Amino acid sequence: MKIKNLKKKNVKKITFKSSKKSVAKVTKKGKVTGIKPGKATVTCKPALKNGKRYILKCKVTVKGIPQKDKTNQTTSAPAPI
């Protein structure tokens, strides 16, 4: 998840959270990965050095998940989000 119009030098901290971790997970850096079909909301909370805080939300729909073969290797493309 990328935030437009936000300069890195002005950011103190950014946190990311998924409303349904069983559907979509999000890393500390904002990378969203689909886990199973369903809907979730990813919330991003940037805190700026000047004290301003924002809450940004993105609705995510996971339509499918990669299939794994017997060796636990992914055999298809990553889940569409």
C-alpha positions in Angstrom: 0.0 0.0 0.0 1.5 3.3 -1.1 0.5 6.7 0.2 0.7 9.5 -2.4 1.6 13.1 -1.6 3.4 12.2 1.6 7.2 12.9 1.8 9.2 10.3 3.7 11.3 13.0 5.4 8.1 14.4 7.1 6.9 11.1 8.4 7.6 10.1 12.0 5.8 6.7 12.0 3.4 4.7 9.9 1.3 1.8 11.1 -0.8 -0.6 9.1 -3.6 -2.9 10.2 -6.0 -5.3 8.6 -9.6 -5.6 9.8 -9.7 -9.3 9.1 -6.2 -10.9 9.4 -7.8 -14.2 8.2 -8.6 -12.7 4.8 -5.7 -10.2 4.2 -2.6 -9.6 6.2 -0.4 -6.5 6.0 3.2 -6.0 6.9 4.8 -3.2 8.8 5.8 -1.8 5.4 2.3 -1.9 4.0 2.6 -5.0 1.8 -0.9 -6.6 1.6 -1.2 -10.4 1.1 -4.5 -12.2 0.5 -5.0 -15.3 2.7 -8.5 -16.5 1.8 -11.4 -15.1 -0.3 -13.3 -12.4 1.5 -13.3 -8.7 2.2 -11.2 -6.7 4.6 -10.2 -3.1 5.3 -6.6 -2.1 5.6 -6.0 1.0 7.8 -2.9 3.1 7.5 -2.1 5.7 10.2 0.8 8.0 9.4 2.1 10.3 12.1 4.0 13.3 10.8 6.9 15.1 12.5 4.8 18.3 12.8 2.3 16.4 15.0 -0.4 15.9 12.4 -2.0 12.4 12.3 -4.1 10.9 9.5 -6.3 7.7 9.2 -6.4 6.2 5.7 -8.6 3.2 4.8 -8.5 0.9 1.8 -11.2 -1.7 1.1 -9.7 -5.0 -0.1 -11.4 -7.9 -1.8 -9.5 -11.2 -2.1 -11.0 -13.3 -4.9 -8.8 -16.3 -4.8 -5.6 -17.8 -3.3 -2.6 -19.5 -4.8 -2.7 -23.3 -4.9 0.1 -25.3 -3.4 1.4 -28.6 -4.6 2.5 -31.5 -2.4 6.0 -30.0 -1.9 4.3 -26.8 -0.5 5.4 -24.7 -3.4 3.1 -22.1 -4.8 1.9 -23.2 -8.3 0.0 -20.1 -9.3 0.3 -16.3 -9.2 -0.2 -14.5 -5.9 -3.8 -13.8 -4.8 -5.5 -11.0 -6.6 -6.3 -8.1 -4.3 
